[in-house]
C-alpha cells in the first residue's frame, strides 16, 4: 500500500523540514502501485503544508525519468507532474484524417526530435557536476570482482556478456572468506570456463589488478565491514551494494 509507505516519509519530511530547507534539498517522487493515488496526494499536501520543493510523478511517467530531471539533464516542462492538467490532455482523432495526421506528425518529429516522446530531451549531455569527472566507470572492457558465492548471478552476468559479444567475461573472480581458494565452473556461451574464488580480497586484487568494480553480495550484517575493506584498494572505482536493511548509521 503506497499510502501506508508514504506515511512514514511524510512524518520524516515534516520532522526535518527545516534542515531540508536549510540545505536546499529538492525532492523527487515517482511512485505507482496499490493505492498510489492517495499516496501521491499525501505527498502533495505535505509539499503545500511544509513549503518543501517536491516534484511528484505517477505511473504515467517512466520510473527512471526523474533521474535526468533531478540532474538537470532533461526539461521539467516536458514531464508534467501527476496532477498537472497536461497529463490529462490527449489529442483528438478526427475520422478520415488519421493518415494525414500521422504523416504530418512523422514529418514534424523528423524536424523536432522532442515531438511524440521524450527521447529528444534525454540526449547525452555533460552536466556541471561532471566537469572534473575523469573516471570512466563502465566500458566494454570493465571487469569486476563478485563478493560472495552467487552462482546464479555470476552466470547471468556471463550470459549477458556473451550476448553483448564481449571478448572476455566481465567477472574476473569471486571472493568467499569462508572457504579455501578454489575454482567454480561456469558456462561461457557453449563452452565451460573456470572462475577463481579467493579467500581474501588481498589475493583477489593482487591477481586481478584490472578489476575496477566490486559487486558486494554480503548480507546487511557484514556488508559494512567488507565495503570498508575494499575501499583500501585504489583500483576499485565502483562498489555495487546489493544488501537491504543496512543500518542508517553505517550507510552514512
C-alpha positions in Angstrom: 0.0 0.0 0.0 1.7 3.2 -1.2 -0.2 5.4 1.1 0.9 3.4 4.1 4.5 3.5 2.9 4.3 7.3 2.4 3.0 7.8 6.0 6.5 7.3 7.4 8.0 9.5 4.7 5.6 12.3 5.4 6.4 12.2 9.1 10.2 12.4 8.3 9.7 15.3 5.9 7.6 17.2 8.5 10.1 16.5 11.2 13.2 17.5 9.3 11.7 20.2 7.0 13.8 23.0 8.5 17.1 21.0 7.8 15.9 20.2 4.3 15.2 23.8 3.6 18.5 25.0 5.1 20.4 22.6 2.8 18.2 23.5 -0.2 17.2 19.9 -0.8 15.0 19.2 -3.8 12.8 16.1 -3.5 11.7 14.0 -6.5 9.0 11.3 -6.1 7.9 8.8 -8.8 5.6 6.1 -7.5 3.0 3.6 -8.7 1.3 0.6 -7.2 -1.6 -0.2 -5.0 -3.4 2.9 -3.7 -0.7 5.2 -5.3 -3.2 8.0 -5.9 -3.8 8.5 -2.1 0.0 8.3 -1.5 0.8 10.9 -4.1 -2.0 13.2 -2.8 -0.4 12.8 0.7 2.9 14.0 -0.7 1.3 16.9 -2.5 -0.4 18.0 0.8 3.0 17.7 2.5 4.6 19.9 -0.1 2.0 22.6 0.3 2.0 22.5 4.1 5.8 22.5 4.5 6.8 24.5 1.5 9.3 21.9 0.5 10.2 21.7 -3.2 8.7 18.2 -4.0 8.1 17.1 -7.6 5.6 14.3 -7.8 5.0 11.8 -10.6 2.8 8.8 -11.1 2.9 5.7 -13.4 2.3 7.9 -16.5 6.0 8.9 -16.1 8.7 6.4 -16.7 10.2 5.1 -13.5 13.7 6.4 -14.2 12.7 9.7 -15.8 13.1 11.6 -12.5 16.8 10.9 -12.5 17.8 13.1 -15.5 15.2 15.6 -14.3 16.9 15.9 -10.9 20.3 16.1 -12.5 19.2 18.9 -14.8 19.7 16.8 -18.0 16.0 16.9 -19.0 13.5 19.8 -19.2 11.0 19.9 -16.4 8.2 21.3 -18.6 8.4 18.1 -20.8 7.4 16.0 -17.8 4.3 17.4 -16.1 3.5 16.1 -12.6 0.8 13.6 -11.9 -1.9 16.2 -11.0 -1.0 18.6 -13.8 -3.7 19.1 -16.4 -1.2 18.4 -19.2 -1.3 14.7 -18.1 -5.0 14.5 -19.0 -4.9 16.2 -22.4 -5.0 13.8 -25.3 -5.0 14.8 -29.0 -8.4 14.3 -30.6 -8.7 11.9 -33.5 -10.8 13.1 -36.5 -12.2 10.4 -38.7 -10.9 10.5 -42.2 -7.7 12.5 -41.5 -5.9 9.9 -39.3 -3.4 9.0 -42.1 -2.7 12.7 -42.9 -2.2 13.4 -39.2 0.1 10.5 -38.8 2.1 11.6 -41.8 2.3 15.2 -40.5 3.3 14.0 -37.1 6.1 11.8 -38.6 7.4 14.8 -40.6 7.2 17.1 -37.6 9.1 14.5 -35.4 11.8 14.4 -38.1 12.3 18.2 -37.7 11.9 18.2 -33.9 13.2 15.1 -32.1 11.3 16.0 -28.9 7.9 15.7 -30.6 6.0 12.4 -29.9 8.1 11.3 -27.0 10.7 12.5 -24.6 13.7 10.9 -26.2 14.7 14.2 -27.8 15.1 15.8 -24.4 17.2 13.0 -23.0 20.2 13.2 -25.3 23.5 12.6 -23.6 24.8 15.9 -22.1 27.7 16.8 -19.8 26.4 18.4 -16.6 28.3 20.8 -14.4 28.8 18.1 -11.8 30.7 16.0 -14.4 33.1 18.8 -15.5 36.0 17.4 -13.3 35.0 13.7 -13.5 37.7 11.8 -15.3 36.9 8.2 -14.3 35.0 6.2 -16.8 33.2 3.7 -14.6 32.0 1.2 -17.2 33.3 0.3 -20.6 33.2 -2.9 -22.8 36.4 -3.9 -21.1 35.4 -3.3 -17.5 35.9 -6.2 -15.1 34.5 -6.8 -11.7 35.0 -8.9 -8.6 32.0 -10.5 -7.0 31.9 -10.8 -3.2 30.0 -13.9 -2.2 29.2 -17.2 -3.8 26.4 -16.1 -6.0 26.5 -18.7 -8.8 23.2 -17.7 -10.4 24.1 -14.0 -10.5 27.5 -14.6 -12.0 26.1 -17.0 -14.6 23.6 -14.3 -15.6 26.3 -11.8 -15.9 28.3 -14.1 -18.2 25.3 -14.9 -20.3 24.7 -11.1 -20.8 28.4 -10.6 -21.6 28.3 -13.3 -24.3 25.1 -11.8 -25.7 26.8 -8.4 -25.9 29.8 -10.0 -27.7 32.3 -9.2 -25.0 35.8 -10.6 -25.7 36.1 -11.9 -22.1 33.9 -12.3 -19.1 33.2 -9.2 -17.0 33.6 -11.3 -13.8 37.3 -11.6 -13.1 36.9 -13.6 -9.9 34.9 -14.2 -6.8 35.6 -13.7 -3.1 34.4 -16.0 -0.4 36.2 -15.8 3.0 34.6 -18.9 4.5 36.5 -21.5 2.3 39.9 -22.1 0.8 40.6 -20.7 -2.6 39.3 -22.8 -5.4 37.6 -22.7 -8.9 34.0 -22.9 -10.0 32.8 -24.0 -13.4 30.6 -21.7 -15.4 29.3 -21.5 -19.0 30.7 -19.0 -21.4 28.3 -19.5 -24.3 28.5 -23.2 -25.1 32.0 -23.5 -23.6 32.9 -24.2 -20.0 35.3 -21.9 -18.1 36.7 -21.8 -14.6 36.4 -18.7 -12.5 38.7 -18.5 -9.4 37.3 -18.0 -5.9 39.7 -16.4 -3.4 39.5 -16.4 0.3 40.8 -12.8 0.8 40.4 -9.5 -1.0 44.2 -9.1 -1.0 44.8 -12.2 -3.1 41.9 -11.4 -5.4 43.0 -7.9 -6.2 46.7 -8.8 -6.4 45.9 -11.4 -9.1 43.3 -9.3 -10.9 44.6 -5.7 -10.9 42.5 -4.8 -13.9 39.3 -5.2 -11.9 37.7 -1.8 -11.1 34.3 -2.8 -9.8 33.2 -4.9 -6.9 29.6 -6.3 -6.7 29.1 -6.9 -3.0 26.5 -9.6 -2.2 27.3 -9.6 1.5 24.3 -9.5 3.9 23.3 -6.4 5.8 25.1 -7.9 8.8 28.6 -7.9 7.2 28.3 -5.5 4.2 29.7 -2.6 6.1 32.9 -4.3 7.1 33.5 -5.8 3.6 32.8 -2.5 1.9 35.2 -0.5 4.2 37.9 -3.1 3.5 37.6 -2.8 -0.3 38.0 0.9 0.0 41.6 0.3 0.8 42.3 -0.8 -2.7 42.9 2.0 -5.2 42.0 0.0 -8.3 38.3 -0.3 -7.2 36.4 2.7 -8.5 32.8 1.5 -8.2 31.1 -0.6 -5.5 27.6 -2.1 -6.0 26.0 -3.0 -2.7 23.0 -5.4 -3.0 22.1 -5.7 0.7 18.9 -4.2 2.0 18.3 -3.2 5.6 21.8 -1.7 6.3 21.6 0.4 9.4 21.4 4.1 8.6 24.4 4.9 10.8 26.5 2.6 8.7 25.3 3.9 5.4 26.5 7.4 6.4 
